[in-house]
Amino acid sequence: MPRSALLRHSIAAVTAATLLAGVGPLAATATAVPAAAAAAAAIDPWAASAPLTDGTSIHSLKDLKTAKDGTVVALWYRIAADHSTTELVVSHRPAGSSAWSAAHVLRTLPSERSDANLTVSADGSVTAAWMEYPNDGGPGDEKPGGVFRMATLAAGATTWSDPTDIMSDPGWVHSGQLAGSPSGELVAVWQGFSAGKAGVYSSVRTAPDAAWSEPVRLDEPVADGGLNGPPQLIYSAQGTATVAYVQGDAKTGEVKVTDRAAGGTWSKPVTVSKPGTYPTGPTLTVGSGGHAALAWRSTDDPTSGSDTQVIAVRPAGSLTWGAEEPANGFRTGAWRKVAINPQGDVTLLGVAYDEGTGFTARTTTRSASGTWSALKTISTGYVPDDQFDLTAGPDGTFHAVWTQGNTNRKLMASSRVDGAWSATPTPLSTNTSGYALGLVTVDAANRPVAVWEQSTGDFTTQLRAATTAPAPVKPLPKWRDLSGDGKGDLLGLTPTGTLAVRTGTGTGGLGTGASAAGWPATSTVVPFGDLSGDRCNDLLVRDAAGVLTRYDGGCGTAFAPSGPKRTIGSGWQIYNSLTASGDLTGDGRTDLLARTPAGELWMYADDGTGKFKPRVRIGGGWQIYNSLVGVGDFTGDGKADLVARDTAGVLWRYAGTGTGAFAARVRIGSGWQAYNSLVGVGDFTGDGKADLVARDTAGVLWRYAGTGTGAFAARVKIGGGWQMYKTLS
C-alpha cells in the first residue's frame, strides 16, 4: 500500500523556554541507521475487464508491450469469420489513462500467414514489425517471397506512421524479429533459406532517417545440418544486440549466440550449450537491469522423448555466458516463458505433467546469486499446453497468466511478490465456454495489465483487457490502536517474555487481546504509529545490544519475534528513554523521541519509506525528568502533546504547536511519584479524548481520563494484579 501524507495524530517538539532556553533544531547525525529491505509489496485486486473489440471476428493476439512513457500497446490479427480478410490491428492505452484507443488497422495482409511483434525504443516510441507473404495462394498454398514491414507510434502520438519496408526477399523467409537499442538503432533478424538450408539473417537501421543495411548472414553454414527453429533476438540496456539460435542435424545440435555492439559488427558465433546434446526451443530474455537468460530443452537422444530444461545466464554489462545448468530439475513439459527482474532474478513458467495432478502450470525462480526456489504449482486445475505469458515489474515482482480448464478454458493470473506467489490465482476472462489466451505487461504505475482473446462463438473471439485497481484505502489507524477496533490499547511484557495487547473496551476498561511469547525480558518496547505504511500501527523494539527493530502490526494479530519486521539500526543503547506520541514534524507521519542520560532530546522523523531520517537535536536539560510519556492530542487542538514527570513527582504538560515546537511547560499536578509506570493509551473511554493509565507499586492500575483541555479527570481504579507485567507501554 503506498505511503500517504494523510493527517495522523500529531505531536510537536521543541524545548520549553523555562528549561531549554536558546535551543534550536540543530541537525546532527545519530548512531548509524542503516537501510534495510523494503516492506513487503502487495498486489491490488484486478478490476473488471473491458472489451477492446466486438465478438464478430476472429482475433489472434500477437504482442503486448509498454512504452517508456507508460503507454500500453496491443497488437493482433483480425480475421473475418469467413476468412475473407486478414488485418493487422493495434490499440493503445495512453499512460495515466484507463481507456484504450479505437482499433487501428496497420495493414490488410495478403494471407493469414504472418509473423508480428512490438518493439519499445528508448525515445518512447513503439514499433510494430511483421512479415507478409504476397505470393501465397491461401491456407495450405504457401509460396516463396516475403516482405518484412514496420510502422511506428511516436512518443505521445495518437496515430501510427504508414508502413515502410525493412527488407523483401523473393525466396523463403519467415520468423522476423525486431529490437531497438537505447541509442535508437533498430536491428531486424529473420530466418531465410539458401541452398535448401535455413540461416539467420540481419539488417540494421542506425537512425530513424537512415536506410536499412544490406542483409548479412549471422550463422556459419555447415555441410551437414542447418538452423533448427527460429532465431531469438534481444537488445540490452547497454546497447548490445544478441541473437541466439540452434544449429545442427537430426541427432545433435548447438545453441549459438552472436552479439553486436551499437555501431559495430556481429561477432563470431559462440556455442553456449554442452557438446553432444540435442537442444530445442531456445528462449532468450533480457531484463531491464541488463541481465540476460537463455533457456532451452536438452536431450542426449532426440528419439527418447525425454528432455531436461536447462538455462544459461549472463550478468548485466557482460557478453560472457555462464555454464549450462539444469533448470531446477524440471524434466517434463516445456518452459514457455522466461522473465528477469531488475535485480537479476530469473523466473521460468511452463506446463508439466504429474501422475497425481495431471497437467499444471509450474514455476521456479533462480536468484541472481544462483539459488533456485522450489518448483511451485500456481494453477488450480487442468492446464492445456496452449499459451502462457510472464513479465517482471520494476519493483521486482513477477506476473503470470495462463490458460486453465477442460471445456471452459479461462485465463488465470498470479503474481510473485517478495518470493511468494499469490495464494489463489485470479480468473480474468469472462467466457463461459470455449477458451481464452492472453498476454501480460506492466504499466507506468507498476500494475500488471493483461489482454486476452476469448471465445464468443464457435468461430469468433473478442479481445478484452484488465488491470489491477487500487484497493479501497483503509483509514489511518487511531493513535495507540493496536487491535484494529478504533480504541486505544496497552502493551504488557511479562518477566518470562510474553508480550500481550490489553485492548481498550471503549468504556474505560481493558480486555485481553493477542499475545506472543519469546521476547527477551530486557526488550524496550515502544508502541508506534504506522511506520510501515500498511494502515496498522507498528511496534519498535530495542534489544539488549542496542539494535532497534520495527515489527509490523497486523491490526489485531500478536507482535511476535518471528513476525514481519525490519531492522532500523544499531547503537540505540545510548538512549535511556524512547517514546512516541504521533507527528512531530507536521508531515502526517509519526516520529520518535529519544533522550540520552545527559538530558539531550533527539527527534527521529519518519522518512516515509518505513525507517527514519537522520536525527535532529531538540535540546538539553531533559534529564530532570524520570519519565517522558507520549500522550497524543491531550489538549484537544488537533496536535499531539507530551507529559513529563520530574524527580519530585510533579507532572508537566508540553503542548505541541504542530510546527516542531513545544509551548512553555504547564504544571498538571504533584504526587505522581506513587506510580512506577505511566502510559498514554489514546482514547479507551470512547469519548474521543486521549487518556492515561498509571500503575502503582502495589500493582493497581488507575485510569486518568483526559478532559480534552490538557488536564485529567479524577482517577478511577481499573483493577489489581498488574505487577504481573515487567513493563507497560
Helices and strands as residue ranges (DSSP letters): E 26-27, E 50-51, E 58-66, E 72-79, E 86-93, E 104-109, E 115-120, E 126-132, E 146-153, E 164-169, E 173-180, E 186-194, E 197-205, E 216-217, E 226-227, E 232-235, E 240-248, E 253-261, E 270-271, E 278-286, E 292-299, E 308-314, E 325-326, E 334-340, E 346-354, E 358-366, E 376-377, E 388-392, E 398-404, E 410-417, E 420-421, E 426-427, E 436-442, E 448-455, E 461-467, E 489-493, E 499-503, E 515-516, E 524-527, E 539-542, E 548-551, E 565-569, G 572-574, E 577-582, E 591-595, E 601-604, E 616-619, G 622-624, E 625-632, E 641-646, E 651-654, E 666-669, G 672-674, E 675-682, E 691-696, E 701-704, E 716-719, G 722-724, E 727-728
